[in-house]
Amino acid sequence: MLGKKVKVTVDRPMGTYHPEHKDLYYPINYGYIEGIIAPDGEEQDAYIIGIDKPIKEFEGKVIAIIHRYDDSEEKWVVAPEHSSFSKEEIEKLVSFQEQYFDFEIKM
């Protein structure tokens, strides 16, 4: 999936809180890729980086996959097509949620 162009539907825009975990704030846009089912049986989740305002949907390139060792899910990291981010930059941007998991970033 790395390098593939995808469309993300944002269900947790930047600046909002998780619907169930009220203390989990989203500093970046987060959503799902319709039609791609993840191992948890839900549509594939995706972080959107490189966009600095809340959005409803986004088309971009999968630049990384976050593999969780202690969860069945993987999260995709989607960014504008001609942007680049280091592993360290990605880790910092997604740490608000990934800090609770044992994970690896694959690029």
N, C-alpha and C positions, 0 to 999 in steps of 0.2 A: 504493500500500500504506500510505502514511502515514495514521494515524488508524484503521486496521483493527485489530480485535481478533484475536489469534492465540494459539495454544497452543504453547509451547516445551517440548520434551523436553530436559532438561539432561544433557549427557554429560560436561561438565567443570564440576563444582560449584566454587563459591567455596572457595578454600583448597587447591586441587589443582594439579598440574603437568601440562603437555602430555605425552601418552603418548610422543611421539617426540623432542620438543625439551625435554629434562629441566630446562633452566634457565628455561623459560617458565611462570611462576606466574600463576594465575588469581585475581585479587583480587575478581572478580565472577563470577556464574554465567553460563555460556555453553552454548549448545546449538543445536538445529535445529528447524525447523518441518516436521513430517512432511507429505509430500504436495506440497510446493512445491519444485520443482527449480530450482536456481540455475544460472547460466551455466557453472559448472565441472562440471555433471552430477551434483552431490551435492545433498542437501536443503539448503534455505536456512538459513544460519547466523544466529544471533542472540545479541546481548549482552543480558543482563537487568540493568537498573539499578533502584535504589530498593528492593532487597531485601537485607537485611544478614545473611543466614544461608544456608548451603548448602541447596539444594532439588533435587527430582527433576524437577518440571515446574512450569509457570507459565502462567497466562493473563493477558495484558495487552495494551496498545495499542502499536502501532508508532509511536514518536515521532520517529524519525530513520532515515535510510539513510546508511550510510557507503559512498561510492563510491570505489573504489580506481582510480587512474589507471594503476598499474603491475601490475595483477592482473585476472583475469577476474571475480573475485568482488565482490559487494556484501555488506555485513553490515547486518542490521537491528538497531535498538536498540529494545528492548521494555521498557516500564515499567508500573507500576500505573496503572490507568485514569485516576485523578484527580490524578496527579502531574505536575509540570512540571520540566524541566531546561533550562538554557541550552546553547548550542553549546559554550561553554567548559567547562561542567561535564561534558558528554558526552565531549568530547575528553580531558579529564583522566582520566576513568574507563576509557576504552578504550585509552589510550596504551601500556599494558603490551604490547599486541600491534600496534596500529596505528603505533607509532613506526617500524616497519620498512617502511612503505609511504607512497607519495605519495597522499593521500586528501583528500576533501572530505566534510563532513557536510551532508546535505540535510535540511531540516526543513519 
